[in-house]
């Protein structure tokens, strides 16, 4: 879908969402933070700004310089297409990550206001020189400088990388909002509403970001980044990157079961960091099924549904098993959880209701029925989903797909 140029960051993304992301990042890292538009103008309320920076910004000339510095930092990051670490006009270290969409610079996520250990005692002279013409009280400036954190350069750069991950989420939210607006325009322009709903909800399923999952994941990454050095953090970040890349694939694409399993393993790894030992998972799919074709994003909505609606409500959690089998010319993928279960009425409601049902997970109603309908669209009415279970005894979701004889080659 086409993205309309001329929109500002505030037009695309809810400012309250930006503020919440910014506040959580600032609380987790201890760094000052602000989000600015393409002209360097703040669109959020600054988080944890130092007294020194607020003092500089209390003058009109100082505020103009700070905003100009923020603008330069955001544009530098945008031109590099990666996070940047730089000195502000007053001599403190700042970092920024670009916020862009379809090569359109929307703004930047800026943080910092720290001193590097190697700056030493010279930093006071540099700062005084940088603000000399602002008519600030010298003793006050020197006193406020003693309050500024000294942070190793590698920690600053690690925070910049984390910032870049978060800006990717902001772009995802922006894309979801744009798609949603364009879908509404299309719905008003077309007479056949059912046909439009069928075509566009598949794209919405791919582009929507579940805020519940988003914020918990960001918090997990932030805590790990600050508290340890760094193998588990690296593993989570890589898994999250792969998950995002997969989420941007064409929703109509067919992939192998092996690829879909790797994607779901990344998703489960991230959820494992959040739930710990409350959720145990096993994947037992025969090797001869790994080359079979399956629509992209078939397993993830079903596994997410099992976690959010099955296991999360249980205090002690439970287990999820993903298994595979071949039966009567079809192969089956079975997702079994030991969650709170499901009633016959709930199952009938899922297959009867094709409209969006309110809930805290994106898979409520919409995700499950779309997986079912996509499979039937590709393979016919003999394929699709079958759901069974009992209240307080768990749920079983069986996916039936046509089995094709594929030449098996040695896997490395």
C-alpha positions, -999 to +999 in steps of 0.1 A: +000+000+000+011+035-007+023+057+022+012+093+019+040+118+022+036+150+042+023+133+073+042+141+105+053+116+132+025+129+155-001+123+126+010+087+122+017+075+158-003+082+189+018+106+210+006+088+242+022+056+228+054+074+220+054+089+255+050+055+272+078+040+251+101+069+259+093+069+296+099+031+299+133+034+281+143+063+303+133+046+335+151+014+325+184+030+314+185+062+336+192+083+305+174+115+296+152+110+265+129+129+242+113+122+208+114+150+182+098+156+148+116+161+115+124+197+124+138+188+158+108+200+177+099+179+208+066+160+204+068+143+238+075+156+273+112+151+281+120+123+305+147+126+332+164+157+318+193+168+339+191+200+359+219+214+338+201+209+305+169+223+319+189+253+330+204+258+295+169+254+280+155+281+303+170+307+281+156+314+246+191+312+230+200+280+249+167+263+239+172+272+203+207+256+204+195+225+221+167+220+196+192+226+168+215+201+183+187+176+186+177+182+150+213+176+138+216+145+159+183+131+144+193+139+108+228+125+113+213+092+124+188+093+095+216+099+070+236+069+084+204+048+087+217+037+121+221+050+157+246+078+162+265+090+193+275+127+193+283+157+215+257+184+220+265+221+217+273+223+254+297+194+253+276+165+268+273+131+251+240+124+234+227+095+212+200+093+186+181+068+165+163+078+133+126+074+128+119+070+091+092+055+069+097+047+032+128+069+032+108+098+046+125+113+077+099+117+104+120+125+134+144+110+160+145+093+194+172+111+213+187+103+247+219+108+267+230+140+286+260+121+301+297+125+304+323+100+292+351+089+316+378+100+292+364+136+293+381+141+326+384+175+343+385+193+309+347+188+305+340+217+329+361+241+308+345+229+276+310+232+290+316+267+304+330+278+270+299+263+252+274+283+273+295+314+280+272+337+260+240+325+277+245+346+309+242+316+331+255+316+367+290+299+366+288+284+401+253+270+393+266+255+361+296+239+378+274+225+406+249+210+382+277+194+362+287+173+393+252+157+392+256+144+356+263+107+353+296+094+340+289+065+317+314+043+298+313+048+260+305+012+254+274+015+276+263+046+257+267+028+224+248-002+237+220+021+247+220+036+212+216+001+197+187-005+221+172+028+210+174+017+174+154-015+182+127+006+198+125+030+169+119+000+146+088-007+167+077+029+164+079+025+126+059-007+128+032+011+148+032+039+122+028+014+094-001-003+112-019+030+117-014+040+080-027+006+068-057+009+091-066+043+078-062+032+042-083+001+049-111+023+062-110+045+031-113+014+009-142+001+030-161+033+024-153+033-014-164-003-021-198-018-022-189-054-014-179-050+023-175-087+029-150-090+000-130-061+012-129-074+048-117-108+036-089-092+015-077-065+040-079-082+074-051-106+062-029-075+058-040-061+091-031-094+108+004-090+096+009-053+102-007-049+136+016-047+166+002-062+198+011-036+225+009-061+253+036-082+236+055-052+225+060-035+258+068-067+277+094-075+251+110-040+252+111-042+290+128-076+289+154-064+265+161-032+285+165-051+318+188-077+303+209-050+285+215-032+318+220-062+342+242-086+322+269-087+296+253-100+272+249-135+257+212-139+266+205-103+256+222-109+222+201-140+218+168-122+225+177-093+202+186-116+173+154-136+178+134-104+179+151-091+147+143-124+128+108-123+141+103-087+128+118-096+094+095-126+091+065-104+101+072-081+071+070-109+046+042-111+021+011-125+039+003-146+008+037-162+007+041-200+011+071-212+031+083-246+044+073-260+078+109-258+087+110-220+082+077-216+101+091-236+130+123-215+131+101-184+133+080-198+161+111-208+180+122-172+180+088-161+192+088-187+220+124-177+230+112-141+236+081-153+255+104-176+276+123-145+288+090-130+299+073-160+315+104-180+326+096-215+339+059-208+339+057-219+303+074-250+289+074-258+252+083-288+230+084-292+192+082-327+179+077-326+141+090-355+120+118-345+096+098-357+066+073-329+072+098-301+074+099-295+036+061-294+033+045-260+023+025-239+047+011-203+046+034-179+064+023-169+099+002-200+104+015-212+137+023-179+155-013-167+160-023-201+173+007-204+197+001-168+208-035-176+215-025-206+236-002-185+257-024-154+262-058-172+266-047-206+278-016-204+299-012-168+311-043-169+332-030-199+351-009-190+380+015-219+375+015-217+337+017-249+318+031-265+286+027-262+249+035-290+225+037-286+187+037-320+170+032-334+135+018-365+118+006-379+085-029-393+081-050-402+050-030-382+025-028-352+048-003-340+072-013-325+105+003-300+129-011-302+164-008-275+190-016-288+225-016-267+256-024-274+293-041-241+299-076-232+312-092-249+283-121-240+260-158-247+260-179-260+231-198-227+229-164-208+227-154-230+198-187-224+180-183-187+186-149-186+170-160-203+138-193-184+136-179-149+143-157-136+114-157-100+127-131-087+151-137-096+187-123-074+215-095-089+235-060-083+247-044-105+221-045-100+184-055-136+179-089-134+196-113-144+169-096-126+140-063-145+140-078-180+144-105-176+118-080-160+093-056-189+097-085-213+090-098-193+060-064-188+045-057-226+046-091-233+030-085-206+004-052-223-007-061-260-002-099-263-002-126-270+024-112-304+033-083-286+050-082-261+079-084-260+117-101-282+142-103-271+178-111-293+207-107-292+245-124-290+278-126-263+304-097-265+329-082-294+309-064-276+280-070-270+243-059-289+211-057-271+177-052-294+147-041-280+114-048-303+084-029-297+051-024-318+020+008-340+021+030-338-009+058-362-017+090-341-015+124-355-024+142-356+010+177-343+009+203-345+037+200-316+061+231-300+074 
